[in-house]
């Protein structure tokens, strides 16, 4: 695969790509860290109001009841957060609208083709062209798919996928027969440029 050093874009800023990669990494741990902060903060905020119940130096099984009080508050906070999550999920179903917005903001669900899907679409389009050579409507549709495919080939993500395929397969496939020699050469040059960064 293309390493972090090789994934820089000749059209974009390497700093922006590096920054967004770090931002993505922070987001991956955000939920767990947020839960820890919620529990810690709310437990310490609530503790002064209930501390007096645990000030008699009593213990249970050799452990001060203070720890049980803090643990009880922490568990209560976790349960409340989970209840809010269940209400959000089951009762209001807001995640449906959330997923709709995510889909609208995702270029691969609106106008861009992922490289893996593009290869399958290209194959299907080539077969459809051969099967229905006399049908003008189908040929018109196939030409649209070809134009859409050509536009996607010019994107960095497609070049990175090609570089990855070449590394894994150790050859120059996929051939992409619907591209002209010039378009194929341009894509190969972009792949080489990415490999050098």
Short mmCIF file of the C-alpha atoms (twelve columns), coordinates in Angstrom:
data_MODEL
# 
_entry.id   MODEL 
# 
loop_
_atom_site.group_PDB 
_atom_site.id 
_atom_site.type_symbol 
_atom_site.label_atom_id 
_atom_site.label_alt_id 
_atom_site.label_comp_id 
_atom_site.label_asym_id 
_atom_site.label_seq_id 
_atom_site.Cartn_x 
_atom_site.Cartn_y 
_atom_site.Cartn_z 
_atom_site.pdbx_PDB_model_num 
ATOM 1   C CA . UNK A 1   0.000   0.000  0.000   1 
ATOM 2   C CA . UNK A 2   0.987   3.617  -0.290  1 
ATOM 3   C CA . UNK A 3   2.641   4.738  2.937   1 
ATOM 4   C CA . UNK A 4   1.912   7.969  4.776   1 
ATOM 5   C CA . UNK A 5   4.977   9.534  3.172   1 
ATOM 6   C CA . UNK A 6   3.841   8.425  -0.299  1 
ATOM 7   C CA . UNK A 7   0.250   9.601  0.031   1 
ATOM 8   C CA . UNK A 8   0.952   13.306 -0.438  1 
ATOM 9   C CA . UNK A 9   -0.878  15.011 -3.256  1 
ATOM 10  C CA . UNK A 10  0.793   16.961 -6.015  1 
ATOM 11  C CA . UNK A 11  -2.350  19.101 -6.186  1 
ATOM 12  C CA . UNK A 12  -2.968  19.547 -2.459  1 
ATOM 13  C CA . UNK A 13  -0.946  20.742 0.484   1 
ATOM 14  C CA . UNK A 14  1.060   18.025 2.285   1 
ATOM 15  C CA . UNK A 15  0.493   19.918 5.540   1 
ATOM 16  C CA . UNK A 16  -3.300  19.859 5.081   1 
ATOM 17  C CA . UNK A 17  -3.214  16.115 4.425   1 
ATOM 18  C CA . UNK A 18  -0.997  15.517 7.471   1 
ATOM 19  C CA . UNK A 19  -3.222  17.731 9.640   1 
ATOM 20  C CA . UNK A 20  -6.422  16.000 8.503   1 
ATOM 21  C CA . UNK A 21  -4.875  12.591 9.173   1 
ATOM 22  C CA . UNK A 22  -4.082  13.674 12.765  1 
ATOM 23  C CA . UNK A 23  -7.582  15.135 13.103  1 
ATOM 24  C CA . UNK A 24  -9.064  11.805 11.965  1 
ATOM 25  C CA . UNK A 25  -6.952  9.935  14.537  1 
ATOM 26  C CA . UNK A 26  -8.186  12.205 17.315  1 
ATOM 27  C CA . UNK A 27  -11.794 11.593 16.257  1 
ATOM 28  C CA . UNK A 28  -11.348 7.825  16.491  1 
ATOM 29  C CA . UNK A 29  -10.652 7.989  20.228  1 
ATOM 30  C CA . UNK A 30  -12.983 10.902 20.948  1 
ATOM 31  C CA . UNK A 31  -15.973 8.849  22.164  1 
ATOM 32  C CA . UNK A 32  -14.038 6.871  24.758  1 
ATOM 33  C CA . UNK A 33  -12.105 9.901  25.976  1 
ATOM 34  C CA . UNK A 34  -15.313 11.969 26.137  1 
ATOM 35  C CA . UNK A 35  -16.998 9.283  28.239  1 
ATOM 36  C CA . UNK A 36  -14.024 9.251  30.632  1 
ATOM 37  C CA . UNK A 37  -14.169 13.049 30.927  1 
ATOM 38  C CA . UNK A 38  -17.939 13.004 31.474  1 
ATOM 39  C CA . UNK A 39  -17.646 10.428 34.240  1 
ATOM 40  C CA . UNK A 40  -14.678 12.111 35.930  1 
ATOM 41  C CA . UNK A 41  -16.043 15.653 35.716  1 
ATOM 42  C CA . UNK A 42  -19.588 14.877 36.817  1 
ATOM 43  C CA . UNK A 43  -18.416 12.559 39.590  1 
ATOM 44  C CA . UNK A 44  -16.147 15.262 41.007  1 
ATOM 45  C CA . UNK A 45  -18.872 17.919 40.620  1 
ATOM 46  C CA . UNK A 46  -21.487 15.784 42.384  1 
ATOM 47  C CA . UNK A 47  -19.151 14.469 45.100  1 
ATOM 48  C CA . UNK A 48  -19.145 17.629 47.309  1 
ATOM 49  C CA . UNK A 49  -22.951 17.358 47.627  1 
ATOM 50  C CA . UNK A 50  -22.928 13.739 48.824  1 
ATOM 51  C CA . UNK A 51  -19.547 13.587 50.569  1 
ATOM 52  C CA . UNK A 52  -21.056 14.075 54.028  1 
ATOM 53  C CA . UNK A 53  -22.688 10.643 53.792  1 
ATOM 54  C CA . UNK A 54  -19.272 8.984  53.578  1 
ATOM 55  C CA . UNK A 55  -17.280 11.000 56.158  1 
ATOM 56  C CA . UNK A 56  -17.678 8.589  59.069  1 
ATOM 57  C CA . UNK A 57  -14.511 6.669  58.124  1 
ATOM 58  C CA . UNK A 58  -16.541 3.486  57.595  1 
ATOM 59  C CA . UNK A 59  -15.398 0.739  55.263  1 
ATOM 60  C CA . UNK A 60  -16.890 -2.264 53.537  1 
ATOM 61  C CA . UNK A 61  -14.738 -5.340 52.889  1 
ATOM 62  C CA . UNK A 62  -11.719 -3.281 53.930  1 
ATOM 63  C CA . UNK A 63  -12.402 -0.601 51.320  1 
ATOM 64  C CA . UNK A 64  -13.436 2.906  52.342  1 
ATOM 65  C CA . UNK A 65  -17.065 3.650  51.495  1 
ATOM 66  C CA . UNK A 66  -15.830 6.846  49.825  1 
ATOM 67  C CA . UNK A 67  -14.619 4.751  46.883  1 
ATOM 68  C CA . UNK A 68  -17.985 3.018  46.639  1 
ATOM 69  C CA . UNK A 69  -19.682 6.431  46.613  1 
ATOM 70  C CA . UNK A 70  -17.432 7.702  43.819  1 
ATOM 71  C CA . UNK A 71  -17.888 4.457  41.883  1 
ATOM 72  C CA . UNK A 72  -21.679 4.684  42.320  1 
ATOM 73  C CA . UNK A 73  -21.741 8.231  40.936  1 
ATOM 74  C CA . UNK A 74  -19.532 7.213  37.990  1 
ATOM 75  C CA . UNK A 75  -21.709 4.204  37.138  1 
ATOM 76  C CA . UNK A 76  -24.837 6.386  37.398  1 
ATOM 77  C CA . UNK A 77  -23.349 8.896  34.931  1 
ATOM 78  C CA . UNK A 78  -22.492 6.086  32.477  1 
ATOM 79  C CA . UNK A 79  -26.023 4.673  32.767  1 
ATOM 80  C CA . UNK A 80  -27.553 8.125  32.182  1 
ATOM 81  C CA . UNK A 81  -25.401 8.646  29.071  1 
ATOM 82  C CA . UNK A 82  -26.449 5.212  27.776  1 
ATOM 83  C CA . UNK A 83  -30.124 6.012  28.465  1 
ATOM 84  C CA . UNK A 84  -29.781 9.240  26.470  1 
ATOM 85  C CA . UNK A 85  -28.162 7.168  23.681  1 
ATOM 86  C CA . UNK A 86  -31.052 4.686  23.687  1 
ATOM 87  C CA . UNK A 87  -33.616 7.514  23.613  1 
ATOM 88  C CA . UNK A 88  -31.692 9.150  20.740  1 
ATOM 89  C CA . UNK A 89  -31.534 5.862  18.856  1 
ATOM 90  C CA . UNK A 90  -34.834 4.118  19.545  1 
ATOM 91  C CA . UNK A 91  -37.307 6.826  20.525  1 
ATOM 92  C CA . UNK A 92  -36.336 9.740  18.289  1 
ATOM 93  C CA . UNK A 93  -34.413 7.857  15.584  1 
ATOM 94  C CA . UNK A 94  -32.319 10.953 14.879  1 
ATOM 95  C CA . UNK A 95  -29.523 8.767  13.552  1 
ATOM 96  C CA . UNK A 96  -31.515 8.303  10.335  1 
ATOM 97  C CA . UNK A 97  -31.345 12.012 9.548   1 
ATOM 98  C CA . UNK A 98  -27.726 12.050 10.715  1 
ATOM 99  C CA . UNK A 99  -26.855 9.281  8.239   1 
ATOM 100 C CA . UNK A 100 -28.738 11.135 5.483   1 
ATOM 101 C CA . UNK A 101 -26.594 14.220 6.087   1 
ATOM 102 C CA . UNK A 102 -23.427 12.091 6.133   1 
ATOM 103 C CA . UNK A 103 -24.495 10.578 2.805   1 
ATOM 104 C CA . UNK A 104 -25.142 14.012 1.318   1 
ATOM 105 C CA . UNK A 105 -21.698 15.189 2.405   1 
ATOM 106 C CA . UNK A 106 -19.915 12.044 1.138   1 
ATOM 107 C CA . UNK A 107 -18.689 12.583 -2.438  1 
ATOM 108 C CA . UNK A 108 -18.645 8.811  -3.042  1 
ATOM 109 C CA . UNK A 109 -22.403 8.686  -2.507  1 
ATOM 110 C CA . UNK A 110 -23.169 11.699 -4.663  1 
ATOM 111 C CA . UNK A 111 -20.828 12.278 -7.630  1 
ATOM 112 C CA . UNK A 112 -17.511 10.482 -7.194  1 
ATOM 113 C CA . UNK A 113 -16.829 6.785  -7.869  1 
ATOM 114 C CA . UNK A 114 -14.637 4.807  -5.496  1 
ATOM 115 C CA . UNK A 115 -11.775 3.179  -7.416  1 
ATOM 116 C CA . UNK A 116 -12.831 -0.387 -6.568  1 
ATOM 117 C CA . UNK A 117 -16.394 0.246  -7.729  1 
ATOM 118 C CA . UNK A 118 -15.102 2.086  -10.808 1 
ATOM 119 C CA . UNK A 119 -13.297 -1.036 -12.023 1 
ATOM 120 C CA . UNK A 120 -16.466 -3.121 -11.687 1 
ATOM 121 C CA . UNK A 121 -18.553 -0.379 -13.327 1 
ATOM 122 C CA . UNK A 122 -16.070 -0.158 -16.203 1 
ATOM 123 C CA . UNK A 123 -16.266 -3.908 -16.761 1 
ATOM 124 C CA . UNK A 124 -20.075 -3.847 -16.725 1 
ATOM 125 C CA . UNK A 125 -20.127 -0.844 -19.047 1 
ATOM 126 C CA . UNK A 126 -17.840 -2.572 -21.570 1 
ATOM 127 C CA . UNK A 127 -20.067 -5.659 -21.589 1 
ATOM 128 C CA . UNK A 128 -23.208 -3.528 -21.958 1 
ATOM 129 C CA . UNK A 129 -21.667 -1.654 -24.915 1 
ATOM 130 C CA . UNK A 130 -20.980 -4.930 -26.736 1 
ATOM 131 C CA . UNK A 131 -24.359 -6.515 -25.969 1 
ATOM 132 C CA . UNK A 132 -26.453 -3.523 -27.036 1 
ATOM 133 C CA . UNK A 133 -24.447 -2.042 -29.898 1 
ATOM 134 C CA . UNK A 134 -27.609 -1.108 -31.819 1 
ATOM 135 C CA . UNK A 135 -29.505 0.510  -28.934 1 
ATOM 136 C CA . UNK A 136 -28.897 4.280  -28.995 1 
ATOM 137 C CA . UNK A 137 -30.243 4.873  -25.486 1 
ATOM 138 C CA . UNK A 138 -27.955 2.274  -23.948 1 
ATOM 139 C CA . UNK A 139 -24.979 3.574  -25.929 1 
ATOM 140 C CA . UNK A 140 -25.759 7.088  -24.729 1 
ATOM 141 C CA . UNK A 141 -25.823 5.819  -21.147 1 
ATOM 142 C CA . UNK A 142 -22.539 3.948  -21.665 1 
ATOM 143 C CA . UNK A 143 -20.931 7.123  -23.006 1 
ATOM 144 C CA . UNK A 144 -22.090 8.975  -19.896 1 
ATOM 145 C CA . UNK A 145 -20.531 6.281  -17.674 1 
ATOM 146 C CA . UNK A 146 -17.301 6.542  -19.683 1 
ATOM 147 C CA . UNK A 147 -17.214 10.340 -19.220 1 
ATOM 148 C CA . UNK A 148 -17.944 9.931  -15.510 1 
ATOM 149 C CA . UNK A 149 -15.193 7.326  -15.240 1 
ATOM 150 C CA . UNK A 150 -12.683 9.571  -17.068 1 
ATOM 151 C CA . UNK A 151 -13.457 12.443 -14.708 1 
ATOM 152 C CA . UNK A 152 -12.859 10.174 -11.705 1 
ATOM 153 C CA . UNK A 153 -9.575  8.862  -13.097 1 
ATOM 154 C CA . UNK A 154 -8.165  12.397 -12.751 1 
ATOM 155 C CA . UNK A 155 -8.687  12.389 -8.966  1 
ATOM 156 C CA . UNK A 156 -5.872  11.717 -6.525  1 
ATOM 157 C CA . UNK A 157 -7.714  8.884  -4.785  1 
ATOM 158 C CA . UNK A 158 -7.896  6.959  -8.049  1 
ATOM 159 C CA . UNK A 159 -4.169  7.398  -8.628  1 
ATOM 160 C CA . UNK A 160 -3.475  6.216  -5.068  1 
ATOM 161 C CA . UNK A 161 -5.643  3.143  -5.654  1 
ATOM 162 C CA . UNK A 162 -3.746  2.406  -8.881  1 
ATOM 163 C CA . UNK A 163 -0.441  2.738  -7.007  1 
ATOM 164 C CA . UNK A 164 -1.741  0.328  -4.381  1 
ATOM 165 C CA . UNK A 165 -2.894  -2.184 -7.012  1 
ATOM 166 C CA . UNK A 166 0.466   -1.976 -8.779  1 
ATOM 167 C CA . UNK A 167 2.284   -2.601 -5.477  1 
ATOM 168 C CA . UNK A 168 0.085   -5.546 -4.548  1 
ATOM 169 C CA . UNK A 169 -0.234  -7.154 -7.986  1 
ATOM 170 C CA . UNK A 170 3.301   -6.164 -9.061  1 
ATOM 171 C CA . UNK A 171 2.201   -5.273 -12.588 1 
ATOM 172 C CA . UNK A 172 0.494   -2.430 -14.448 1 
ATOM 173 C CA . UNK A 173 -3.054  -3.784 -14.336 1 
ATOM 174 C CA . UNK A 174 -5.872  -2.828 -14.438 1 
ATOM 175 C CA . UNK A 175 -5.516  -1.852 -18.084 1 
ATOM 176 C CA . UNK A 176 -8.601  0.457  -18.273 1 
ATOM 177 C CA . UNK A 177 -9.455  -0.058 -21.970 1 
ATOM 178 C CA . UNK A 178 -11.859 2.870  -22.190 1 
ATOM 179 C CA . UNK A 179 -9.036  5.380  -21.665 1 
ATOM 180 C CA . UNK A 180 -7.012  6.805  -24.519 1 
ATOM 181 C CA . UNK A 181 -3.246  6.258  -24.592 1 
ATOM 182 C CA . UNK A 182 -2.740  9.870  -23.468 1 
ATOM 183 C CA . UNK A 183 -5.143  9.464  -20.534 1 
ATOM 184 C CA . UNK A 184 -3.465  6.185  -19.564 1 
ATOM 185 C CA . UNK A 185 -0.021  7.836  -19.717 1 
ATOM 186 C CA . UNK A 186 -1.253  10.772 -17.618 1 
ATOM 187 C CA . UNK A 187 -2.624  8.387  -14.981 1 
ATOM 188 C CA . UNK A 188 0.637   6.413  -14.950 1 
ATOM 189 C CA . UNK A 189 2.595   9.652  -14.466 1 
ATOM 190 C CA . UNK A 190 0.338   10.675 -11.569 1 
ATOM 191 C CA . UNK A 191 0.891   7.259  -9.971  1 
ATOM 192 C CA . UNK A 192 4.674   7.674  -10.344 1 
ATOM 193 C CA . UNK A 193 4.497   11.168 -8.850  1 
ATOM 194 C CA . UNK A 194 2.568   9.850  -5.851  1 
ATOM 195 C CA . UNK A 195 5.085   7.055  -5.350  1 
ATOM 196 C CA . UNK A 196 7.943   9.586  -5.211  1 
ATOM 197 C CA . UNK A 197 6.375   11.794 -2.527  1 
# 
